[in-house]
Amino acid sequence: MKNRLSIYQLTTCALMVALMCVLGPMSIPIGPVPVSFTNLVIYLTVYLLGMKGATISYLVYLLLGAAGLPVFSGYQGGLAKLAGPTGGYLIGFIFMALICGYVMEKSNVNALITILGMIAGTLIAYLFGTVWFVVQMQCGIWYALTICVFPFIPFDLIKILLATALGKVIRIALAKSNLLPAR
């Protein structure tokens, strides 16, 4: 069946989940909301595995965190983190993976279009997370944007560029090793 993931793709999914579990908890505190490396790994996973593989990888990571493993930023885990004020960003990352992966696949891994897709996916994650934050904190949208979005834009742009550069190199190496299909 064409829609099934190969054993190599499943293995790569598992490796990307492991990478999310290692880098996701690491964060840089810049205010009430830290800079996380989770979305960097999601961008990289999108570049390597496309929409389906990236979304599956992130969902497994999310389920591990929801089950209580300390894989979310600041070495936290559990349903309380997901239901908390910044949990909307974690949920928004699902849509980010879907959008980024869809655009990348449709562009046939064109770097510029993939970068634009990653930006679009990130904006959707920002939207979802910010609305969630506003509802949870019962605050104004401008306040939420100033602490949850604006400080993260430069970091996320750097992560997108880094994932695109690394993703291209890693994807070529994996394709040469017959671990991923060449595109």
Residue pairs with C-beta under 8 A, 6 or more apart in sequence:
3 52
5 13
5 52
5 53
5 56
8 178
8 179
8 180
9 49
9 53
9 180
11 179
12 48
12 49
12 53
12 174
12 179
12 180
13 45
13 49
13 53
13 56
13 57
13 60
14 57
16 41
16 44
16 45
16 48
16 49
16 53
16 54
16 57
17 57
17 60
17 61
17 64
19 41
19 44
20 38
20 41
20 42
20 45
20 57
20 58
20 61
20 71
21 61
21 64
21 69
21 71
23 37
23 38
23 40
23 41
24 36
24 37
24 38
24 41
24 61
24 65
24 71
24 72
24 73
25 70
25 71
25 72
25 73
25 74
25 75
25 76
26 36
26 37
26 73
27 34
27 35
27 36
27 37
27 73
27 74
28 34
28 35
29 35
30 151
31 147
31 151
32 147
33 86
33 147
33 148
33 151
33 152
34 73
34 74
35 151
35 152
35 155
36 72
36 73
37 159
38 61
38 72
38 73
38 90
38 93
39 93
39 96
39 122
39 125
39 156
39 159
40 159
40 162
40 163
42 54
42 58
42 93
42 96
42 97
42 100
43 100
43 118
43 159
43 160
43 163
43 164
43 167
44 163
44 166
44 167
44 170
45 53
45 54
45 57
45 58
45 97
46 54
46 97
46 100
46 101
46 104
46 114
46 118
46 163
46 167
47 104
47 109
47 114
47 163
47 164
47 166
47 167
47 168
47 170
47 171
48 54
48 167
48 170
48 171
48 174
48 180
49 57
49 101
49 180
50 101
50 104
50 105
51 97
51 98
51 100
51 101
51 102
51 104
51 105
52 101
53 101
54 97
54 100
54 101
55 94
55 97
55 98
55 101
57 97
58 93
58 94
58 97
59 94
61 71
62 82
62 90
62 93
62 94
64 71
64 77
65 71
65 72
65 77
65 78
65 81
65 82
65 90
66 77
66 78
66 79
66 82
67 77
67 78
68 77
68 78
69 77
70 76
70 77
71 77
72 81
72 90
73 86
81 87
81 90
82 90
82 91
84 136
85 132
85 133
85 136
85 137
86 129
86 133
86 148
87 132
87 136
88 128
88 129
88 130
88 131
88 132
88 133
88 136
89 125
89 126
89 128
89 129
89 132
89 133
89 148
90 129
91 128
91 129
91 132
92 124
92 125
92 126
92 127
92 128
92 129
92 132
93 125
95 121
95 124
95 125
95 128
96 121
96 122
96 124
96 125
97 121
98 121
99 117
99 120
99 121
99 124
100 114
100 117
100 118
100 120
100 121
102 117
103 113
103 114
103 116
103 117
103 118
103 120
103 121
104 113
104 114
104 117
107 113
107 114
107 117
108 183
109 171
109 183
111 164
111 168
114 164
115 160
115 161
115 164
118 160
118 163
118 164
119 157
119 160
122 156
122 160
126 148
126 149
126 152
129 148
130 141
130 144
130 145
130 148
130 149
133 139
133 144
133 148
134 140
134 141
134 144
137 144
171 180
171 183
174 180
175 181
175 182
175 183
